[in-house]
Amino acid sequence: MNWIQAFATDAPGGKTPDSRQAMLITVFAGYLVLLIAIVVYASRRSKTNADFVLGGRKIPGLFLALSERATGESAWLLLGLTGFAYTEGWSAIWVAIGCVSGILFLWIFMAEPLRRVTEKTGALTVSGLFFRSFPGSERKIGLLSSVIIIIFFVLYLSAQFSGAGKIFNDTFQIEPFWGMVIGAGIVTLYSMLGGFITVVAVDAFQAILMIITCVVLPIVALFIAAANGIGFAEALMHSDVALHEASATLTKGAWVLLVVNGLSWAFGYTGQPQLLNRMMAMRNPAETKRARVVAIGWTLLAYTGAFLIGIIGFRMVQAGLMGEGAAAIAADSEKVMPIMVMTLLNPLLAGILLSGAVSAMMSTASSQLIVVSSSITEDIWCNLQRRPMSEKRLLFLNRFLTLMVGVVAFLMVLTMEDTVYGLVSYAWSGIGASFGPAIVLLLFWKKFSRAGVYASLITGTLSAIIWKTWLADPTGVSERLASYLLAFTAAVLFSLLLPERKHQSA
């Protein structure tokens, strides 16, 4: 117990003193200094447009794996999932299982085929895989893909900036608006400087901070609970009321929707450009294998920890161990993780773990900025220009667009009231359903045609929007599941009805 006590705060539930706040600020300032050093060093390697968009395919697999995991989880893992588990209890386990299943499928079955088809086509973007596999469709597929990416990724970026506002508010008592300004400003700046190479380097560092947060916090919380008379099993019990409600739900037969909707998160992983381009950037099969082991291990630890944070946090609030923070958690369950850190841990460790929470937002937001800017330049601009643009001008255009996208996403989040979980779910559904079926069929079905690409992109986008707006609540079926299945069916159907005369994909 002595080593746990060294991590814990001296006054659980008490008000944060000035000295504690000063320590938190000092640790976070140190984190930012280290972040800047990484950015400056990595940005020197980004010399061409290919480097800016896909790292020139010269980044080690270990860094790509850590980057993919940090990018894939974002504020969604440390704020969205923990808050969802806090609210819904053990029924949230199906969401965690769905996400882990999608990640395993991505790394075990799709990573190496993606690397091969990228090497064969020379594509720099996910949509580039489509139009280079079906020559003559560059302008149409490029334009359609970019519009879809812009629509949903701006929402996704808004979710990350919203998460930054919550973390800065709970940690430093900064107004959420200024917290979003700080988070959006830092991310946009370092994404502009070095593009993909800079983002991957920063992500690898941030992935380590994130996994420390997910592993250390639930362990320390369990020991603190035990020191206050709450046993291990009791700490993992969400509440008697929740258990009774869950039993009633299962009796009514709604458990099928509960399970299926949770597991439906898996589908979206197959179509997320910000994740797929990490696998596209792999140098060789050996690098892919090493990266797979790292990514899977990270995922299992991170999801277990994040889920337990929400469950244990609920019990600690009920036991009165969160002090004044309980009221803030009651108002917004997605604050459970930062408030647990602030309340239960000493300032030094709290500063490190909260830096991990900020890292979660930054890693995803930076990758999405690069995906949007590179999609506009590679999939629209280059395909519409009759004359090739110089590398220097392309690089400038990418950096300028990165800035513009960051500004637009920031302005949009000011008008939104949805939770991080809700925003991510919507954007995840639209991107996953649009690109996911097309990527899977391109990799694994020889009869897939360009008509199937159009069908997947259009059906996935429209069905996600329509289902989320009008059908999700009446049917009880999430847009994540419905839109993906509809898009997959349409892609197969149109490929059979309008086959490719000479299929050229891998």
N, C-alpha and C positions, 0 to 999 in steps of 0.2 A: 504493500500500500504506500510505502514512502515515496516511490518514484511517481505514483499517480498524484500524490499530494503536492509534489513539486510542480506538476503541470496545472493543478487546479488553482482557482483564485482563492485568496484568503477570506473573501467574504461573499459566498454565493448568494445571489439575489440582492446584494447591496447596490447602492448607487455608485457609479463609476467615479472615482476621485480624479482630480486634475492630473496627478502624477501618472495614473493609469492611462488616461487619455493621451498624455504626452508620449508615453511609451508606445502606444498603438500608432500614433502619427510617425514616430521615429522609425519603427519597423516598416511601416508602409512606404515611407520615404526611401528607406534602404532598398526595398523591393523595386521601386520606380527607377532608382539609380542603376541597379543591376539590369533592369529591363532596357534602359537606354543604352547601356554598354553593349548588350547583345544586339540591339537594333543597329547600332553604328558599325559593329564588326561585321554582321551578316549583310548589311546593305551594300558593302563594298563588292560583294560577289555578284550582285544583280546588275549586269552590264548590257544585256540585250533584252528584247521583248520576250523571247523564249524563256529567259531566266525569270523575268517578272511574272509570267503567266504560269509556268510549270517547272521552274527551277532548273531548266536545261536538262532535266532527268539525270542529275549528278549528285543528288542528296542521298545519304545512306538510309537504308530501310528502317533502322532503329528510330531515327528522327522522324521519318514519315509516319511510322506507327504511332508514336507518341503524339504527333501533330494531329493525326486523324482522330484519335480518341479525345484529345482536348477539344478539337473542333466539333466532334459529334455530340458532346454532352452539354457544354455551355452553361448558362444560367439555368437552363432547364433541369439539369441534374441536381445542383446544389440548392436551388430555390424551388423550382417547379415540382420535382419528384418528392423532395422532402416535405414540402407543404401539402402535396396531394396525399402522401402517406399519413401525415399528421391529421388530415381531415377525414380520410376514408378508412384508415386503419389497414388491416391485413388484406382487404379486398384490393388494395393498390398493388399487391404482389404481382398481379397479372400484367400490369403495365411494365413492371421491371422485367418480368420474364419475357414479355414481347420484345422489349428493346434488346435484351441480351441475345435472344434468338436471332433477331435481325442482324446484329453485329457479327455473330458467329457465322451466319450464312454468307455475309459479305466477305469475311476474311478467308473462310475455308473454301468456298466454291467460286467466288467471283474475282478475287484479287488477281490471281495469275492470268486467267483469260483476259481481264482488262489490260494488264500489262502487255500481253501479246498483241492484242488488236491495236493498242496505241502505238506500239513499235512498228507494226505493219502499215498503219495509215498515216502516221506522223501527226496525228491530231493533237491539239493543245487544249481543247475543251471537250466536255461531254457531248455537246451538240455537234462538234467537229467529227466525232466518231460516226455519227449518223450520215452527215452529208459527204464525208470522205468514203464511206462504205457504199453510198449510192450517188455516184458522180452525176452532176447536172441539177442537183437539188440544193446547192449551196445557199442560194439567196432565200428560198422559201423556208427551209428548215432553220437556217440561221436566224432569220427574222422572228419566226414563230417561237423558237427556243428562247431567244433573248427577251421577248415580251413576257413569257411565262416566268422566267427567272427574275426579271425586274419586279413583277407584280408581287410574287410571294416572298422573295428575299428581302424586299424593303420591309415587309411585315415582320419577318424573322429578325432583321436587324433592330427593328423597333423593340422587340421583346428583349433583346440583349441590353439595349440602352435603358429600358425600364428596370431591368434587373440591377444595373449599375446604380441607378438612383436609389433603389431600396437599400443596397449594401452600404453606400456612402451615408445614407440617412441614419441607419441603425448603428453604424460604426463611429462616425465622426459628428453626428447630429447636423450634417449638412443637408440643406433643403434638397428634396429629390430632384428638382430642376437642375440645380448646380451639380449634383452628383451625376446626372445624365450628361451634362456639359463636359465634365472632367473625363468620364468614361469614353464618350463618343470622340472627344478631341484626341485623347491618347491613341486610341485604336486607329482612327483615320490617319493620324500623322505617321505612325510607324508602318502602316500598310502602304502609304504613298511612297515612302522612302525606298523600300526594297522589294515590294511585291511578295511573291510566293516564297522566295528564299528567306526573307526576313520573318514572314509569318510562321514558317515551319520552325525556324530557330527559336522564336519566342514561344511557340506552342509547346515545344519539347520541354522547355523550362517550366511552363505553366502546368503541363500535365503532371509533373512531379509534385508541384504544390497542391494540385487538386486531389491527387491520390493520398497525400499526407492528411489532408482535411477529412477525406472520407474514411480513412482508417483510424486516425487518432481520436477524432471527436466522439464517435460512438463508444469506443473503449473507455475513455476517460469518463464519459457520462454514465456508463454502467457502474463504474467503481464509485463515483460520487453518489449515485442512487443507492448503492449497497451501504455506503457509509451513513446514509440517512434512513436506513431501515427498509429499503425497497429491494427485495430479492431479484435475482436475474430473471426468473420466469415472470414475476410481477411487473418488472420494468418493460417486458415485451408484450404485456397484455394491454391492448389499446383502451378498452373499458367494457364493463358489463353491458352497458346500453348498446354500444356498437356491436357487440357479439349477438345480442338479441335481435337487433335490426338486420344483421347479416343473415341470421338463421331464418328470419321471416322472408327475406328476399329470396333465399335459396328455396324455401318452401313454395313460393309463388312461381318458381321456374324461371325467374329472371336471371338466374346464375349463368345461363348460356350467353346472354348478351354481355353480362359483366366480364366473363372470361374472354369471349371473342373480341370485344371492343378493346380490352387491355392488350391482348396478343396482337391486335391489328397494327400496333406500333412497328412491328417487325417489317411490314411491307415497305414502309417509307425509306428504309435504309438502302434499298436497292436502287434508288433514284436520286440520291442527294449529291449534286455535283461537287460540293465542298468536301465530301468524303471520298468520292470516286476518283477525284483527281490526285489524291495521295497514292492510290494504287496505280494509276496511269503513270505516275512519276517514278515508279520502281525501276531500278537499273537492270536487274536480272532475276531469275527464279530463286536463287539462293537468298537474295535480299528479301524477297517476298516471304519466304519461309520464316526467316528470323523475325521479320516484322509481325507475322501472324501470331507467333508465340507471345510477343510483348503485348500486342493489342488485346488478345483474349485474356491474358492474366490481369491486365489493367482493368478491363471491363468487369470481370467477376468481383474484384476487390471494391471497385468504385460503386457499383450498383448495390452490393450488399451493404456497404457503409451508408450510402445515401438513404436507402430504405429504412435502415435501423435508426438513423438520426430522427426521421419523422415519427416513428413509432415510440422511441424512447422519449423524445421531446414532449409528446402528448402526456405521457405518464408523469413526467417531471413537472409539467404545468399543473396537472391535477393535484400533485403532492405539494404544491406551493414553493417549489425550488427555483422558479424563474423570476420571483420577485416582481418588480415593476414591469419587467418585460412581458409578463403574461397578458397584460391588456393589449399590447401591440400585436402579439401573436393572435389573440382572439379577433382582432380587427383585420388581420391579414396573415393567414397561415404560412404564406411563403417567406415570412420573416423568421421562422422557427430556427433555421440553421444559424444565421448571423447573431441572433439574440442568445442562443445557447452558447455560442463561442464567447460572446461578450460577458455573459453571466458566469459561466462555469470555469473558464480558463484564465491562467495568469496572463498579463498583458503581452509578454514576449511571444508566447505560443499563440495567443489570440490574434496578434498582428500577423503572424505567419499564415495561420489558417484563413483569416479573412482576405489576405492577399491571394490565397488560392481561390476564394470565391470570386474576387474581381477578375482573376485569371480566366475563370470559366467563361465569363461574359466576353472578355477580350479575344480569346482564342477563336471563338465561333464568329464573332462580329468581323474580325479581320479577314478570316477566310471568305466570308460572304461578300465583303467588299471587293476582294480580288476576283471572285467568281463573276460578280455583276459587271465590273469594269472590263474584264477580259472577254466576257460574252459580247458586250457591245462592240469592242474593237475587233475581235476575231470573227464573230459570227454575223455582225451587221456591217461595220465599217469596211473591213477588208473585202467582203464579198460584194459590196456596192461600188467600191472604187475600181475604176478601169485600170489605173496605174498603181503598181505596188507602192506602199508608203515606206519611207526609210525607217530603219530600226530606231533612230533617235526620235523621230516624230511619233512613232507608235508608242514608245516608252513614255513620252510626254503625255500623249493622249490617255494612256492607261492611268497615269498618276492623277491627271486632272479629273477624269471620270470617277476615280476612287474618292476624291474629295467631294464631288457633287452628290454621289450616292449617299455618303455619310451625312451630308447636310439634309438631304431629303428625308432619310430615315429618322433623323433627330426631330425634324419638324412634324413628322407624322405621329411620333409617339406622344407628342404633347396633346393630341386630340383623342387618344385612345384610353379606354378605361378597362380593357380586358386584362386578365392576369397573364403572367409569363407563360404559365401552362397552357392557357387558352390560345394565346397568339402563336406559340410554337406548334401546337396541335394543328391549327388551321394551315399555317405555312408548310408544315411537314407533310400534311395531306396533299396539298396542291402540287408541290414539287415531286413528292414520292409517286403519286398516281400518274403524273404526266411523263416523267422520265423513267421510272422504275420498270414498267412492263416493256418499254421499248429497249432498254439496256439488257434486261434478262433475255428477251427473245433474240436480240442481235447476237448475244454471246452463245446461246444454246439451241437456236432453232434455225436450220438452214433455209426454211421456206419463208422466213420473215422478209417483208418487202418494204419499200419506201411508203407505200400506202398505209402499212401498219404503223410506221413512225408517225405519220400525220394523225392517224386515228388515236394513237396512244396520247400524244401531246394535247390534242384538242379535247378528247373525251375526258382525260384526267383533269384538265383545268376546269372545264365547265361543270363536270359532275361534283368536283370538290366544292366549288362556289355554291352551286344550286343545293346540294345536299346539306351543307353547313347552314345555309340560310333558311331553308324551308322544310327539310325532311329529317334532319338529325333528331330533333326533339320528339316529333310525332311517332317515328319508327323505333327510337331507342338505339338505332344502329349508327355508329360513328361515321363521319365522312372519311376517316382514314381507311376503313374497310370497304365501304360502298364504292368510293371513287376509284380505288385501285382495282377492284374486281371488274368494274364496268370498263375501265380503260384497257385492262388486260384482254377482256373478251373482245372489245372492239378491235384491238391490234391484231389478234389472231384471225378474226372474221375478215377484216379488210385485206390481210395478207393472203388469205385463201381466195377471196373474190378478185383481187387485183394483184396477181403474182408478179414477181420480178423476172424479167426475161433472162437476165444473166446476173445472178446474185454474187456480189463481190465482197461480202463481209467475211470476217473470220469465223 
